[in-house]
Amino acid sequence: MHKPAGRVAAQHGVTDAALQTTYAAFIRHTQACAECRRGGMDCADASELRRVYRAAKRRAGEAR
């Protein structure tokens, strides 16, 4: 399979890093947030983190 090189590879790396960072932030929050754990639903902050993660995921898909 062909691997991207140069600027394309660098852009994929940045996109993948952003995706991983946003997902990790969402997971860390939901594990630490008493409201998220107690209620079993996302609080307002978790909802925003999920929205940011989904946007990063969509951009990652478009970049490929």
Order of alpha helices (4+ residues) and beta strands (2+ residues): alpha-alpha-alpha
